[in-house]
């Protein structure tokens, strides 16, 4: 199967390996799921002054800012509940930019919580990203999705009907 690792796959990877397999096959979650709609609204209505939705290769960066010395890449999220998956997604974006000689810092933005978190690509976090890319590739190349494992995220997942039916 021909595919490219995306930020969404990286984000899903830290939550649910089954979701990674489904997404890679263009099986989309319920787009009318309330949490997906709320996330979309927050993304559209937050940080309007900043340049938004920058498409670069196979990634879509929520916003770009510059301060006195740095290029700052922002990722807007509904909440910090899935902090690790949001962090990995942003690290993936920083990794992709670095591959093209663009050095940037990252910032996770949680407008509903009025919270921000700085994310930087280091040797250690870059190794996490490359390992995730390798594992995602292995998951996607399998003929069948990983088995269903009920986790706390399942109750609010857009794939809930697919997995639990």
N, C-alpha and C positions, 0 to 999 in steps of 0.2 A: 504494500500500500504506500503510495506517494503522499507525503504530508510534510508540513513544516511546523515546528514547535512554535506556539504563540503564547502571548501573555496569559490568555485565558486558560490554556492548557497547564501552564506553570502554576497559575493560581489554584486550579482544581486539583493538581497533583498533591498538594499538601493536605487537602481535605478528603478526596475520594478518588481512588485509582479507577474505579468503575466509571465515574463521570468523565475522566480523561479519555477512556476508550470510546465512550459514546460521543463526546464532543469531536474527537478526531474523525469520526465517521459522519459528521454533519447531522447527527441526531440532536436536534435542538430541544432545550427545555421548554416547558410551558411559558410562552412569552407573556401571558396574561397573569402569571403568578404574581401576587401582590408584592412580594419582596423584589422581584425583578423590576416591576413598574416603579416602586419607590426608589430603587437605586438609580434608575434612569432619570427620574425627576430631580433627584439630588444632584446628579452629575450635570444635568442641563442648566440648573439654576444656581449653582455655586461658582464662585470665583469668576464672574463674568468679565472682569477687566483683563484677565490673563488670556494669552493665546491658547486656544483649546483644540483638542482632537488633531494632533499632528500625526500624520501617517508616515511611517518610516519602515521600509521593507515590510515585514509581516507583523509589525507592532503598531499600536495606536496609543499615543501618549496623551493623557488627559489635559495637561497644561504644561507650558514652558514659561519660565521666568528667568531673569538674570538679576543677579545682585552685583555688587561692586566688582567681584572677582570670579564668580562662578556661574555656570549654566545650571539651572535648577529644574529638574523634571518632577512634576507633581502627579500623583495618582490619587483620585478622589474616591472615597469609599463611604458607604452608608454608615458603617459602624466599625469599631476596632475589634469586634467579636472574632473575626477571622484574621487577626493581625499577622500571623505567620504567613498565611497564603498571600496577603497583600504585600508583605515585605518581599517575598520571593518573586512576585510578579514585577515589582519595581526593580529589584536587583537584576532580573532578566533584561529589562529595558536598558539599564545602565550597562550591562554586559554587551548587549547588541550595539549600543552607541560606541562603546570602547573598541569594539572590533573594527569600527570605521574611523578610529582616531579621535572620537569626540568624547572628551572627559566631562562628566557632569556629576552632580550630586543629586540625590533624590529626597523627596519629601512625601510622606503619606499624609493625606489631608482628610480629616473626619469632621465635616462642617456641622453636623448635628450635635457633635460632642465638643465642638470648638477646640479641637485637638489637632496637633501636628506631630509627626515623628520623622526625624532625619534618618535617611538610609544611605549608606556609602558602600561602594563596591571595594572590597579589600581582597587580598589573596585568598583568605579563608571563605568569604562569601562568594567569590568567583568560583571556587571549587564546589560549593553547594549548588550553584547554578549549573555548572557543567555536569555534575552528577545527576541532577534532576532531568536535564535534557536527555542524558543517556537512558535513564530509567523510563522516561515517558516514551522514548522511541521503542524500547523493549515492550512496554505495555501495548502500544498501538499496533505493533507488528503481530500480536497474537490473534488467532482466529476468533476467539471468544473473549468477552469482557471478563475482568476479574469477578469473582463471586460477590454476591451482595453481602455487605456487612452493615448492620444497622449501627449508625453513629448519631450523636446529638444533632448534627446538621441535617439529617434526613427529614425531620419534621417541617423544615422550611425550604426544602430543595425543589427546584423546578422539574427535576427528574423523578420525583417521588412516585408519581403514578406509574412510570415506566418500571421502576425497580420493585415496587411493592405490590404490583397487580398479580 
